[in-house]
Amino acid sequence: LWNHAEKSEVRKDAQIAREIEVALPLELSRKQQQILLERFIKTQFVKQGMVADVCIHDKPGNPHAHILLTTREINLTGFGKKNRDWNSKEQLEQWRSEWASHTN
């Protein structure tokens, strides 16, 4: 995935991905945390055309996930144009709000 994402860039110093880290509720089982995370990723990122790479860290007292997202939209032929709206402060605030609603 990331080799293809990197090949789609022209500049050496291009941003290839963005990372979002989310805390997972302690009250949920590991399976419930995974389901919660998958649903959030599908509705907030994949539905917009991003590809998500996820890693869950199950640290005692601090379960969390790192979500690595593509900066380019994916389509039937591969990576398309870069979507700079995904880097806006407003978009980040919306994702934070959606995660809070989703987990509650």
MODELLER restraints for C-alpha pairs under 7 A, 6 or more apart:
rsr = mdl.restraints
at = mdl.atoms
rsr.add(forms.Gaussian(group=physical.xy_distance, feature=features.Distance(at['CA:5:A'], at['CA:16:A']), mean=6.45, stdev=0.5))
rsr.add(forms.Gaussian(group=physical.xy_distance, feature=features.Distance(at['CA:6:A'], at['CA:16:A']), mean=6.17, stdev=0.5))
rsr.add(forms.Gaussian(group=physical.xy_distance, feature=features.Distance(at['CA:8:A'], at['CA:79:A']), mean=6.66, stdev=0.5))
rsr.add(forms.Gaussian(group=physical.xy_distance, feature=features.Distance(at['CA:16:A'], at['CA:70:A']), mean=6.36, stdev=0.5))
rsr.add(forms.Gaussian(group=physical.xy_distance, feature=features.Distance(at['CA:16:A'], at['CA:71:A']), mean=5.91, stdev=0.5))
rsr.add(forms.Gaussian(group=physical.xy_distance, feature=features.Distance(at['CA:17:A'], at['CA:68:A']), mean=6.38, stdev=0.5))
rsr.add(forms.Gaussian(group=physical.xy_distance, feature=features.Distance(at['CA:17:A'], at['CA:69:A']), mean=5.32, stdev=0.5))
rsr.add(forms.Gaussian(group=physical.xy_distance, feature=features.Distance(at['CA:17:A'], at['CA:70:A']), mean=4.65, stdev=0.5))
rsr.add(forms.Gaussian(group=physical.xy_distance, feature=features.Distance(at['CA:17:A'], at['CA:71:A']), mean=5.31, stdev=0.5))
rsr.add(forms.Gaussian(group=physical.xy_distance, feature=features.Distance(at['CA:18:A'], at['CA:68:A']), mean=5.74, stdev=0.5))
rsr.add(forms.Gaussian(group=physical.xy_distance, feature=features.Distance(at['CA:18:A'], at['CA:69:A']), mean=5.26, stdev=0.5))
rsr.add(forms.Gaussian(group=physical.xy_distance, feature=features.Distance(at['CA:18:A'], at['CA:70:A']), mean=6.64, stdev=0.5))
rsr.add(forms.Gaussian(group=physical.xy_distance, feature=features.Distance(at['CA:18:A'], at['CA:71:A']), mean=6.86, stdev=0.5))
rsr.add(forms.Gaussian(group=physical.xy_distance, feature=features.Distance(at['CA:19:A'], at['CA:66:A']), mean=6.68, stdev=0.5))
rsr.add(forms.Gaussian(group=physical.xy_distance, feature=features.Distance(at['CA:19:A'], at['CA:67:A']), mean=5.54, stdev=0.5))
rsr.add(forms.Gaussian(group=physical.xy_distance, feature=features.Distance(at['CA:19:A'], at['CA:68:A']), mean=4.52, stdev=0.5))
rsr.add(forms.Gaussian(group=physical.xy_distance, feature=features.Distance(at['CA:19:A'], at['CA:69:A']), mean=6.23, stdev=0.5))
rsr.add(forms.Gaussian(group=physical.xy_distance, feature=features.Distance(at['CA:20:A'], at['CA:66:A']), mean=5.88, stdev=0.5))
rsr.add(forms.Gaussian(group=physical.xy_distance, feature=features.Distance(at['CA:20:A'], at['CA:67:A']), mean=5.08, stdev=0.5))
rsr.add(forms.Gaussian(group=physical.xy_distance, feature=features.Distance(at['CA:20:A'], at['CA:68:A']), mean=6.51, stdev=0.5))
rsr.add(forms.Gaussian(group=physical.xy_distance, feature=features.Distance(at['CA:21:A'], at['CA:65:A']), mean=5.62, stdev=0.5))
rsr.add(forms.Gaussian(group=physical.xy_distance, feature=features.Distance(at['CA:21:A'], at['CA:66:A']), mean=4.54, stdev=0.5))
rsr.add(forms.Gaussian(group=physical.xy_distance, feature=features.Distance(at['CA:21:A'], at['CA:67:A']), mean=6.09, stdev=0.5))
rsr.add(forms.Gaussian(group=physical.xy_distance, feature=features.Distance(at['CA:22:A'], at['CA:64:A']), mean=5.59, stdev=0.5))
rsr.add(forms.Gaussian(group=physical.xy_distance, feature=features.Distance(at['CA:22:A'], at['CA:65:A']), mean=5.41, stdev=0.5))
rsr.add(forms.Gaussian(group=physical.xy_distance, feature=features.Distance(at['CA:22:A'], at['CA:66:A']), mean=6.71, stdev=0.5))
rsr.add(forms.Gaussian(group=physical.xy_distance, feature=features.Distance(at['CA:23:A'], at['CA:63:A']), mean=6.24, stdev=0.5))
rsr.add(forms.Gaussian(group=physical.xy_distance, feature=features.Distance(at['CA:23:A'], at['CA:64:A']), mean=4.30, stdev=0.5))
rsr.add(forms.Gaussian(group=physical.xy_distance, feature=features.Distance(at['CA:23:A'], at['CA:65:A']), mean=6.54, stdev=0.5))
rsr.add(forms.Gaussian(group=physical.xy_distance, feature=features.Distance(at['CA:24:A'], at['CA:33:A']), mean=6.35, stdev=0.5))
rsr.add(forms.Gaussian(group=physical.xy_distance, feature=features.Distance(at['CA:24:A'], at['CA:63:A']), mean=5.38, stdev=0.5))
rsr.add(forms.Gaussian(group=physical.xy_distance, feature=features.Distance(at['CA:24:A'], at['CA:64:A']), mean=4.97, stdev=0.5))
rsr.add(forms.Gaussian(group=physical.xy_distance, feature=features.Distance(at['CA:26:A'], at['CA:63:A']), mean=6.97, stdev=0.5))
rsr.add(forms.Gaussian(group=physical.xy_distance, feature=features.Distance(at['CA:49:A'], at['CA:73:A']), mean=4.88, stdev=0.5))
rsr.add(forms.Gaussian(group=physical.xy_distance, feature=features.Distance(at['CA:49:A'], at['CA:74:A']), mean=5.50, stdev=0.5))
rsr.add(forms.Gaussian(group=physical.xy_distance, feature=features.Distance(at['CA:50:A'], at['CA:69:A']), mean=6.34, stdev=0.5))
rsr.add(forms.Gaussian(group=physical.xy_distance, feature=features.Distance(at['CA:50:A'], at['CA:70:A']), mean=5.61, stdev=0.5))
rsr.add(forms.Gaussian(group=physical.xy_distance, feature=features.Distance(at['CA:50:A'], at['CA:72:A']), mean=6.89, stdev=0.5))
rsr.add(forms.Gaussian(group=physical.xy_distance, feature=features.Distance(at['CA:50:A'], at['CA:73:A']), mean=5.42, stdev=0.5))
rsr.add(forms.Gaussian(group=physical.xy_distance, feature=features.Distance(at['CA:50:A'], at['CA:74:A']), mean=6.20, stdev=0.5))
rsr.add(forms.Gaussian(group=physical.xy_distance, feature=features.Distance(at['CA:51:A'], at['CA:69:A']), mean=5.76, stdev=0.5))
rsr.add(forms.Gaussian(group=physical.xy_distance, feature=features.Distance(at['CA:51:A'], at['CA:70:A']), mean=5.56, stdev=0.5))
rsr.add(forms.Gaussian(group=physical.xy_distance, feature=features.Distance(at['CA:52:A'], at['CA:67:A']), mean=6.35, stdev=0.5))
rsr.add(forms.Gaussian(group=physical.xy_distance, feature=features.Distance(at['CA:52:A'], at['CA:68:A']), mean=5.64, stdev=0.5))
rsr.add(forms.Gaussian(group=physical.xy_distance, feature=features.Distance(at['CA:52:A'], at['CA:69:A']), mean=4.74, stdev=0.5))
rsr.add(forms.Gaussian(group=physical.xy_distance, feature=features.Distance(at['CA:52:A'], at['CA:70:A']), mean=6.85, stdev=0.5))
rsr.add(forms.Gaussian(group=physical.xy_distance, feature=features.Distance(at['CA:53:A'], at['CA:67:A']), mean=5.76, stdev=0.5))
rsr.add(forms.Gaussian(group=physical.xy_distance, feature=features.Distance(at['CA:53:A'], at['CA:68:A']), mean=5.01, stdev=0.5))
rsr.add(forms.Gaussian(group=physical.xy_distance, feature=features.Distance(at['CA:53:A'], at['CA:69:A']), mean=6.51, stdev=0.5))
rsr.add(forms.Gaussian(group=physical.xy_distance, feature=features.Distance(at['CA:54:A'], at['CA:65:A']), mean=6.80, stdev=0.5))
rsr.add(forms.Gaussian(group=physical.xy_distance, feature=features.Distance(at['CA:54:A'], at['CA:66:A']), mean=5.77, stdev=0.5))
rsr.add(forms.Gaussian(group=physical.xy_distance, feature=features.Distance(at['CA:54:A'], at['CA:67:A']), mean=4.63, stdev=0.5))
rsr.add(forms.Gaussian(group=physical.xy_distance, feature=features.Distance(at['CA:54:A'], at['CA:68:A']), mean=6.30, stdev=0.5))
rsr.add(forms.Gaussian(group=physical.xy_distance, feature=features.Distance(at['CA:55:A'], at['CA:65:A']), mean=5.56, stdev=0.5))
rsr.add(forms.Gaussian(group=physical.xy_distance, feature=features.Distance(at['CA:55:A'], at['CA:66:A']), mean=5.29, stdev=0.5))
rsr.add(forms.Gaussian(group=physical.xy_distance, feature=features.Distance(at['CA:55:A'], at['CA:67:A']), mean=6.65, stdev=0.5))
rsr.add(forms.Gaussian(group=physical.xy_distance, feature=features.Distance(at['CA:56:A'], at['CA:64:A']), mean=5.89, stdev=0.5))
rsr.add(forms.Gaussian(group=physical.xy_distance, feature=features.Distance(at['CA:56:A'], at['CA:65:A']), mean=4.26, stdev=0.5))
rsr.add(forms.Gaussian(group=physical.xy_distance, feature=features.Distance(at['CA:56:A'], at['CA:66:A']), mean=6.45, stdev=0.5))
rsr.add(forms.Gaussian(group=physical.xy_distance, feature=features.Distance(at['CA:57:A'], at['CA:63:A']), mean=5.72, stdev=0.5))
rsr.add(forms.Gaussian(group=physical.xy_distance, feature=features.Distance(at['CA:57:A'], at['CA:64:A']), mean=5.42, stdev=0.5))
rsr.add(forms.Gaussian(group=physical.xy_distance, feature=features.Distance(at['CA:57:A'], at['CA:65:A']), mean=5.89, stdev=0.5))
rsr.add(forms.Gaussian(group=physical.xy_distance, feature=features.Distance(at['CA:58:A'], at['CA:64:A']), mean=6.59, stdev=0.5))
rsr.add(forms.Gaussian(group=physical.xy_distance, feature=features.Distance(at['CA:71:A'], at['CA:82:A']), mean=5.72, stdev=0.5))
rsr.add(forms.Gaussian(group=physical.xy_distance, feature=features.Distance(at['CA:71:A'], at['CA:83:A']), mean=6.23, stdev=0.5))
rsr.add(forms.Gaussian(group=physical.xy_distance, feature=features.Distance(at['CA:72:A'], at['CA:79:A']), mean=5.97, stdev=0.5))
rsr.add(forms.Gaussian(group=physical.xy_distance, feature=features.Distance(at['CA:72:A'], at['CA:80:A']), mean=5.88, stdev=0.5))
rsr.add(forms.Gaussian(group=physical.xy_distance, feature=features.Distance(at['CA:72:A'], at['CA:81:A']), mean=5.50, stdev=0.5))
rsr.add(forms.Gaussian(group=physical.xy_distance, feature=features.Distance(at['CA:72:A'], at['CA:82:A']), mean=4.11, stdev=0.5))
rsr.add(forms.Gaussian(group=physical.xy_distance, feature=features.Distance(at['CA:72:A'], at['CA:83:A']), mean=5.81, stdev=0.5))
rsr.add(forms.Gaussian(group=physical.xy_distance, feature=features.Distance(at['CA:73:A'], at['CA:79:A']), mean=5.81, stdev=0.5))
rsr.add(forms.Gaussian(group=physical.xy_distance, feature=features.Distance(at['CA:73:A'], at['CA:80:A']), mean=5.22, stdev=0.5))
rsr.add(forms.Gaussian(group=physical.xy_distance, feature=features.Distance(at['CA:73:A'], at['CA:81:A']), mean=6.06, stdev=0.5))
rsr.add(forms.Gaussian(group=physical.xy_distance, feature=features.Distance(at['CA:73:A'], at['CA:82:A']), mean=6.39, stdev=0.5))
rsr.add(forms.Gaussian(group=physical.xy_distance, feature=features.Distance(at['CA:73:A'], at['CA:83:A']), mean=6.76, stdev=0.5))
rsr.add(forms.Gaussian(group=physical.xy_distance, feature=features.Distance(at['CA:74:A'], at['CA:80:A']), mean=5.77, stdev=0.5))
